[in-house]
Amino acid sequence: MDHTQWSRNLIRTSRGEFEVFTKGIGEPLCVTHLYSEFNPSGDYFADSFTETHRVHLVNLREAGNSERATETYQLSMLETVFDLEAIRESLGYTQWSFAGHSTGGMLGVLYGIYFSESLKALVLVGAAAREYWTFSNECIYNPEHSNYQQMQGLIEELKRHDLSEDNRKTLSRQRTKLSLHQPDKYEDYFNKPIHKKMSGIRLNYFNRELPIFDLTRKLSLITARTLIICGKYDVQCPLPYSMEMNEGIPNSKLITFHHSNHYPFLEEEGLFKYEIDVFFHEINKMSSDFFSGSGYGEGYK
């Protein structure tokens, strides 16, 4: 198998068949996003882990060629976590790590609450444990944010079915730039032939589920070692929400990226990979020390 390319597999599970793209060598790590549709071109966030892990990039139910939803509730975050567990079991892993960016990170919080025993480690990037726009005018989805109207206009335009592919790419580029600390560097960051779509049905369900999404009182149930990363200028899930997760998750560490908005894995790519390597090195050392009888060591609160 060529570990430098994403390979496509259909994984049969007790909950249906799921499309999973795999790349890299090492310990298993799952990456997904709540409403993205992945393909063999991969994913920028997932690529951040392929040098050290065997990454499984999962198309969730109704995304790509994965199982369809026969009932609407199957699109919920909790049901999605059950699907991920079924995929892990079918792949034969006792444990794997999970990394999620944005809504993928929100899903990771729920995964950690209910299945920490299945997770060797948890990485949450630019995420939140509750609905993030109602009470934060730092969020671009809050009407008081200076770029709110521009973002909403782009979103509405992107919903149109009569858009040409070129117009869609242009609008998507403009939308992404609103979440970069240095928008003029867009071409430097997004320079790979990676392309993906959105699952409309999953996005619509998320928009209905989000207003009542609040896991803050259950954060203490996460026992997996957790790394939280957030850009100082994140306009989608502002930094205070990562600080809140860090305060609530017992075995967590928060790292703020001071020159990033919502994409620290691209905006400060070198530092991001360094911190990821340090985190997993600490995790492996803790496991080694535990089995050798010398305890867990330090580095976490």
C-alpha positions as CSV (number, residue, x, y, z in Angstrom):
1,M,0.0,0.0,0.0
2,D,1.2,3.5,-0.9
3,H,1.2,5.4,2.5
4,T,1.9,8.7,0.8
5,Q,-1.6,8.7,-0.8
6,W,-5.1,8.6,0.6
7,S,-6.6,5.1,0.0
8,R,-10.3,4.6,-0.1
9,N,-12.1,1.8,1.9
10,L,-15.7,0.9,2.6
11,I,-15.8,-0.3,6.2
12,R,-18.7,-2.6,7.1
13,T,-19.9,-2.1,10.7
14,S,-22.8,-3.1,12.9
15,R,-24.3,0.3,12.0
16,G,-23.8,0.2,8.2
17,E,-21.1,0.8,5.7
18,F,-18.8,3.9,5.9
19,E,-16.4,5.4,3.4
20,V,-13.0,5.9,5.1
21,F,-9.8,7.4,3.5
22,T,-6.5,6.2,5.1
23,K,-3.0,7.6,4.9
24,G,0.2,7.4,6.9
25,I,2.0,5.0,9.2
26,G,1.9,4.8,12.9
27,E,-0.7,4.6,15.7
28,P,-4.3,5.0,14.5
29,L,-6.0,8.4,14.6
30,C,-9.5,9.3,13.4
31,V,-10.3,12.6,11.8
32,T,-13.7,13.8,10.7
33,H,-15.8,17.0,10.3
34,L,-19.5,17.2,11.1
35,Y,-20.7,18.0,7.5
36,S,-17.7,17.8,5.2
37,E,-17.6,15.3,2.3
38,F,-14.1,13.9,1.8
39,N,-12.5,12.3,-1.2
40,P,-9.0,10.9,-2.1
41,S,-7.6,14.4,-2.4
42,G,-7.6,14.4,1.4
43,D,-7.9,17.2,3.9
44,Y,-5.5,20.0,5.1
45,F,-6.2,19.3,8.8
46,A,-5.9,15.5,8.5
47,D,-2.6,15.9,6.6
48,S,-1.1,17.5,9.7
49,F,-1.1,14.1,11.4
50,T,-0.1,11.7,8.6
51,E,3.7,11.9,9.2
52,T,3.3,10.3,12.7
53,H,0.0,8.5,12.5
54,R,-2.1,6.1,10.4
55,V,-4.9,8.6,9.8
56,H,-8.5,7.4,9.1
57,L,-10.5,10.3,7.5
58,V,-14.1,9.4,7.9
59,N,-17.1,10.4,5.7
60,L,-20.0,10.4,8.2
61,R,-23.5,9.2,7.5
62,E,-25.0,11.0,4.4
63,A,-21.5,12.2,3.4
64,G,-19.8,10.8,0.3
65,N,-20.5,7.1,-0.2
66,S,-21.2,6.4,3.5
67,E,-24.4,4.9,4.8
68,R,-27.6,7.0,4.3
69,A,-29.8,8.0,7.2
70,T,-33.1,6.1,7.3
71,E,-34.2,8.2,10.3
72,T,-33.5,11.9,10.8
73,Y,-32.1,11.4,14.3
74,Q,-29.3,9.4,12.9
75,L,-27.7,12.7,11.8
76,S,-27.3,13.9,15.4
77,M,-23.9,14.3,17.1
78,L,-24.6,11.5,19.6
79,E,-25.6,9.0,16.9
80,T,-22.5,10.1,14.9
81,V,-20.3,9.2,17.9
82,F,-21.9,5.7,18.0
83,D,-21.1,5.4,14.2
84,L,-17.4,6.3,15.0
85,E,-17.3,3.7,17.7
86,A,-18.6,1.1,15.3
87,I,-16.0,2.0,12.7
88,R,-13.2,1.7,15.4
89,E,-14.5,-1.7,16.4
90,S,-14.6,-2.9,12.7
91,L,-11.1,-1.7,12.2
92,G,-10.0,-3.8,15.1
93,Y,-8.6,-1.1,17.4
94,T,-8.9,-1.3,21.1
95,Q,-8.1,2.4,21.2
96,W,-7.4,5.2,18.7
97,S,-6.9,8.9,19.0
98,F,-9.3,11.5,17.7
99,A,-8.5,14.9,16.2
100,G,-11.2,17.4,15.2
101,H,-11.2,20.9,13.8
102,S,-14.1,23.3,14.2
103,T,-17.3,21.2,14.2
104,G,-15.1,18.1,14.1
105,G,-13.7,19.3,17.5
106,M,-17.2,19.8,18.9
107,L,-17.9,16.2,17.9
108,G,-14.7,15.2,19.6
109,V,-15.9,16.7,22.9
110,L,-19.0,14.5,22.8
111,Y,-16.8,11.5,21.8
112,G,-14.6,12.1,24.9
113,I,-17.5,12.4,27.2
114,Y,-19.1,9.1,26.3
115,F,-16.1,7.0,25.1
116,S,-12.9,8.2,26.7
117,E,-11.9,4.6,27.2
118,S,-11.7,4.2,23.4
119,L,-9.4,7.2,23.1
120,K,-5.7,7.2,23.6
121,A,-5.7,11.0,23.1
122,L,-8.0,13.8,22.0
123,V,-7.1,16.9,19.9
124,L,-9.6,19.7,19.7
125,V,-8.7,22.6,17.4
126,G,-10.8,25.8,17.0
127,A,-13.7,24.2,18.7
128,A,-16.3,24.8,21.5
129,A,-18.3,22.8,24.0
130,R,-21.4,24.8,23.4
131,E,-23.2,27.1,20.9
132,Y,-20.7,29.8,20.2
133,W,-22.4,32.8,18.6
134,T,-25.3,34.0,20.8
135,F,-23.2,35.4,23.6
136,S,-20.0,36.4,21.8
137,N,-19.7,39.4,19.6
138,E,-16.2,38.2,18.8
139,C,-17.8,35.4,16.7
140,I,-18.4,36.2,13.1
141,Y,-21.9,34.6,13.3
142,N,-23.0,37.1,15.9
143,P,-25.0,40.0,14.4
144,E,-22.8,42.5,16.3
145,H,-19.6,41.3,14.6
146,S,-18.2,43.7,12.0
147,N,-18.1,41.0,9.3
148,Y,-21.4,39.4,10.1
149,Q,-23.3,40.8,7.1
150,Q,-20.5,39.9,4.7
151,M,-20.3,36.4,6.0
152,Q,-24.1,35.9,5.8
153,G,-24.1,37.2,2.2
154,L,-21.5,34.7,1.2
155,I,-23.3,31.8,2.9
156,E,-26.5,32.7,1.1
157,E,-24.8,33.0,-2.3
158,L,-23.1,29.6,-1.8
159,K,-26.5,28.0,-1.2
160,R,-27.5,28.8,-4.8
161,H,-27.8,25.8,-7.1
162,D,-27.1,27.8,-10.3
163,L,-23.6,28.9,-9.3
164,S,-20.8,28.0,-11.8
165,E,-17.9,26.1,-10.4
166,D,-15.6,29.1,-10.8
167,N,-18.0,31.4,-8.9
168,R,-18.4,28.9,-6.2
169,K,-14.6,28.7,-5.7
170,T,-14.4,32.5,-5.7
171,L,-17.1,32.8,-3.0
172,S,-15.6,30.0,-0.9
173,R,-12.2,31.7,-1.1
174,Q,-13.7,35.0,0.1
175,R,-15.5,33.2,2.9
176,T,-12.4,31.4,4.1
177,K,-10.4,34.7,4.0
178,L,-12.7,36.1,6.7
179,S,-11.3,33.4,9.0
180,L,-7.6,34.1,8.4
181,H,-5.4,36.4,10.5
182,Q,-3.6,37.4,7.3
183,P,-6.1,36.9,4.4
184,D,-3.5,37.9,1.8
185,K,-1.7,34.7,2.5
186,Y,-4.6,32.5,1.4
187,E,-2.8,31.2,-1.7
188,D,0.2,30.3,0.5
189,Y,-1.9,28.3,2.9
190,F,-4.3,26.6,0.5
191,N,-1.8,25.5,-2.1
192,K,-2.5,21.8,-2.5
193,P,-5.0,20.1,-4.9
194,I,-7.3,19.3,-2.1
195,H,-11.0,19.8,-2.7
196,K,-14.1,18.7,-0.8
197,K,-17.8,19.4,-0.6
198,M,-20.4,19.9,2.1
199,S,-23.2,17.5,3.0
200,G,-26.3,19.7,2.8
201,I,-28.4,17.4,4.9
202,R,-25.8,17.2,7.6
203,L,-25.3,20.9,7.7
204,N,-29.0,21.6,7.9
205,Y,-29.3,19.1,10.8
206,F,-26.3,20.7,12.6
207,N,-27.9,24.2,12.3
208,R,-31.0,22.8,14.1
209,E,-29.0,20.9,16.7
210,L,-26.6,23.8,17.5
211,P,-29.0,26.1,19.4
212,I,-29.3,23.5,22.2
213,F,-25.8,22.2,22.1
214,D,-24.1,22.6,25.5
215,L,-21.7,20.0,27.0
216,T,-20.0,22.3,29.5
217,R,-21.4,20.6,32.6
218,K,-20.2,17.2,31.3
219,L,-16.6,18.2,30.4
220,S,-15.3,16.7,33.7
221,L,-16.3,13.2,32.3
222,I,-13.6,13.3,29.7
223,T,-10.7,11.3,31.0
224,A,-8.7,11.0,27.8
225,R,-5.5,13.2,27.6
226,T,-6.7,16.2,25.7
227,L,-4.8,18.9,23.7
228,I,-6.8,22.1,22.9
229,I,-5.5,24.5,20.3
230,C,-7.0,27.8,19.3
231,G,-5.9,30.8,17.3
232,K,-5.9,34.0,19.3
233,Y,-8.0,35.7,16.6
234,D,-10.4,32.9,15.9
235,V,-13.7,34.4,14.7
236,Q,-15.6,31.2,14.3
237,C,-15.1,29.6,17.7
238,P,-13.4,32.4,19.7
239,L,-10.6,31.7,22.2
240,P,-12.8,32.0,25.4
241,Y,-14.6,28.8,24.3
242,S,-11.3,26.9,24.2
243,M,-10.3,28.4,27.6
244,E,-13.7,27.1,28.9
245,M,-13.0,23.6,27.7
246,N,-9.5,23.7,29.2
247,E,-11.0,24.6,32.6
248,G,-13.6,21.9,32.4
249,I,-11.6,18.9,31.1
250,P,-9.3,17.5,33.8
251,N,-6.4,16.1,31.7
252,S,-6.2,18.9,29.2
253,K,-3.7,21.4,28.0
254,L,-4.5,24.6,26.0
255,I,-2.1,26.2,23.6
256,T,-2.9,29.6,22.0
257,F,-1.5,30.4,18.6
258,H,-0.8,34.1,18.6
259,H,-0.6,34.6,14.8
260,S,-3.7,32.5,13.8
261,N,-7.4,32.8,13.3
262,H,-9.4,29.7,12.6
263,Y,-6.7,27.7,10.8
264,P,-3.6,27.4,13.1
265,F,-2.6,24.2,11.3
266,L,-2.0,26.3,8.2
267,E,-1.4,29.8,9.5
268,E,1.4,28.5,11.9
269,E,2.0,25.1,10.3
270,G,5.5,24.5,11.7
271,L,4.5,25.4,15.2
272,F,1.3,23.3,15.0
273,K,3.2,20.1,13.9
274,Y,5.8,20.7,16.6
275,E,3.1,21.0,19.4
276,I,1.3,17.9,18.1
277,D,4.6,15.9,18.1
278,V,5.4,17.1,21.7
279,F,1.9,16.2,22.9
280,F,1.9,12.7,21.5
281,H,5.5,12.2,22.7
282,E,4.3,13.1,26.2
283,I,1.3,10.7,25.8
284,N,3.6,7.8,24.8
285,K,6.0,8.6,27.6
286,M,3.2,8.6,30.2
287,S,2.0,5.2,28.9
288,S,5.6,3.9,29.1
289,D,6.1,5.3,32.6
290,F,2.8,3.9,33.8
291,F,3.6,0.4,32.7
292,S,7.1,0.6,34.1
293,G,5.7,1.7,37.4
294,S,7.0,5.3,37.5
295,G,3.7,7.1,37.3
296,Y,2.3,9.6,34.8
297,G,4.8,12.3,35.1
298,E,4.0,16.0,34.7
299,G,2.8,18.4,32.0
300,Y,-0.9,18.3,32.7
301,K,-2.9,20.0,35.3
